[in-house]
Structures are given as structure tokens and as C-alpha cells.
Amino acid sequence: MNKDLLEEKQLMEQVASGDSTAFRRLYDYSYGRVARYVQKVVHDNGMADDILVQTYTVAWQRSAAFKGDGKITTWLIGIARNIMFRELRKVYKYVPFEEEYGAADNRSQFQVEVHSTNAALKAALQTLNVKHREILELVFYQEFSYAEAAELAGIPVNTVKTRVFHAKQALRDVLEKQNITSYGI
């Protein structure tokens, strides 16, 4: 077991023993990635906050179940994902996420074009279905491997590859309709 995973396992053992200081370290260590994932898929601040509270409550209650086979953030995002989709099923709708993706050169002298292109990319991402948005978030923005994304989504690795392929194709199609072809998608 590598050093980082061993340290994470030890941290979770401390949390499981009821150590609130260790839980605070867990929260500080993981919150950024977990929150980004939830906020970008849900795009409703109130719902995202609720999902995050539920996620860390479950993590506190079930910390002893953490086996240490993978990263803490992977385990937490898995918990958040289950809660998130349960909450989304209750609402029966999906509100697309919003973000300024930095795919364009933001130091360019063409700031108007950069802003316009980023807005177009953001709008294009919003047109994708929830499964495609989620897989792009996991693989490209959270930088999970296909295997990690497959484990989180509860699907085979080949399904992740297929979803990435189709999501990129759908994104490319939307961008081409807007005459934006320089992303190399």
C-alpha cells in the first residue's frame, strides 16, 4: 500500500474511533473535490449544500466501513453520488451546471473572444444529458481514471469509455454548430 493511501486509512481509523479533530482534517482535505463534483453536476446551491451535509454525515457514521483500498475522495464522491442521484430522482429534473472552463487562453489579447468562447463551451456542456455531464466531470475535471470513474458510477470500464466517447462527440457536435472547432475534443 502506498504511503498516501496508508495515511488516508489511518485518518479514517481515527475518524471511526470518534476523533472529531481527525474528521475536521478529513473534511478540510476532501471538501474541495467533493463539493466541486456535486456543485457541477447538480447546479443548485441549496441542493448541493444539502447533499454535502448528508455526504459528510454518512462519512462520519460509516467511517469504519472505509477499507482503505482506494482514495478517501473516491469513497466520499461515491457516497455523494448516491445521495445526489437519490435527490435528483425526487425532483425529476436536472438543472445543468455552470462553470467558466479555462479551455481558452485567458491571457490572450482577445479577451472578448475568450469570454465568448468560454460561454459557448459552458452552454454546450449544459446541453448534454446528465450521464454525459457526469462522466466528463469525473474523468476530465476531477481527473479520475476510467477505472475509478467506473467504480464510482457502478458501471463497467468499457461503459465509461463509451460514455466519454459519446459525450465528447455530442459536445463536439454542439460546438461545431456554433462554429467553434478549436477545442480538440
N, C-alpha and C positions, 0 to 999 in steps of 0.2 A: 504494500500500500504506500502510495507516495506521501510525502511529508504534509502537503496541503490537506489531503483527504484525512490523514490521521489527526491533524489539528482540528478539522471540522468535526470529526467523530467525537473527539474529546470535548469540544464545545457543546455538542448535543448531549453528551452524557451529563455534563454539568447542568444543562437546562432540564434534562429529565429528572435530575435529583432535586429540582425546585429552586435552583440558583437564579434569582431574578437579575443579578448583575450579568450573568452569562447570557440570559435571554436578551438583555439590552444590547450586548455585544452582537448577538445573532441578528437582532433587528437592525442595528447600525450597519452591519456587514452586508446584509442581503436586501434591505428595503428598496434601494435604488433600482436594482434589476427587476425585482418582483413588481414594484409599482409601475415601472415603465411598461412591462408586459401587459399588466391589467389595464392601465390607462389607455394604451394604444389600441387594444382590441375592443374595449367597452366604450370609450369616449363619452362617458357620463361621469362627471366628477363625484357625484353623490353615490352612485352605484359602485364606482371604483373604490371609494373610501370604505364603503360597507364590505366589499369583497376583501379588501386588505385587512380590515379588522377581523373578519371571520377567518382569514388565512392564518394570521398570527395567533389567533385564539386556538385554532386547531393545532397549529405547530406547538404551542405551549402544552396543550392537553395530550398530544400524541408524540411528543418528543422522544419518548422511549422507543417508538416504532421506527425511528431513523436507524437504518442498518449501517450506514457509512460506506455503502458500495459506490455511491456517486456523490456529486456535489450537493451541498446544502441548498443552493439556489435552484438546482434542478428539482429537488424534493419539494421546495416551497412553491415553485411555479406550478408543479403538478397539483398541489393542493389548491392553489389559486385558480387553476384552470377548471378543476372540477366544480368549485364553488361558482365561478364565473358563468359556466355554461348552464348550471342549475338556475342561476338568477336570470340569465338571458331567456331561458325557456319560459320563465314566469312572465316575462314582459312581452314575448312573442314578436319582438322586433329587435333590430340591431342598428345602433347608431354608429356610423363609421368613425374611425379615429382620425385625428388631425395632428399633423406634425410638419415642421419645416425640415424636410430631409435635406441634408447638406450634400447632395449629389453634384451640384453645380459648384463651380469655382467662386466662392463667396468673396475672394479678394480681387475679383475681376473689375476692370473699369466699367463693365457693363452691368451695374447693379440692378437696373430696371429689368433687364433680360433675365438675370439670375433669379430675382424675386418672382418674376412671371413664370419662369420655368419650374421653380420650386412649388409654386402654387398649382401649376398644371400637374406636376407629379403627385402632389397631395390629393388633388381632386381625382386623378386617375386611380390612385390607391383606394379611394373611397368607393369606387365603382365595383371593386372586386367583391366576391362573396366572402363570408366570414371565414370559411376554411382556408381560402387563399390568403386573406389578410393575415390570419393567424400564422400560417406556415412561413410566410415572408418575414413576419416579426420574429419568429423563433430562430429561423436559420440565418437571416441576414442582419437583423438588428440586435438580437440577443446573442448571436454567434454560437448557437448550439449546433453540434454536429447533427448529421441526419439521424444517427442512432439515438442521440439524446432527444431530438425532436420527436422521433417515433415513439420512444418510451413515454414521453410526456403526453402525447396525443393518443396513445394506446392504439397505434396503427403500425403496420409493418414498415420497415425502412424503404422498401420499394414504393409504397404508397406515398411516403414523404417525398421521394424523388419525383414521382408523378405529379403530385400537387405543386411542387416547386416549378416543374416544367410548365404546367398549365397556368399557374399564377403568373409566371414571367411572360408567357405568351399572351395572356389576357391583358396584362399591363402594357406590353409592347403594342398590342393592337389599339388600345385606347390612346396611347401616346402618339402613334403614327397617324391616327385620325386627327390629331391636333398639330400635326407636322412637327413633332418633337421626336427626333430619332438619334440623338447623340448620347443616350444613356448606356448603350452597350448591354442592354438587358437580354 
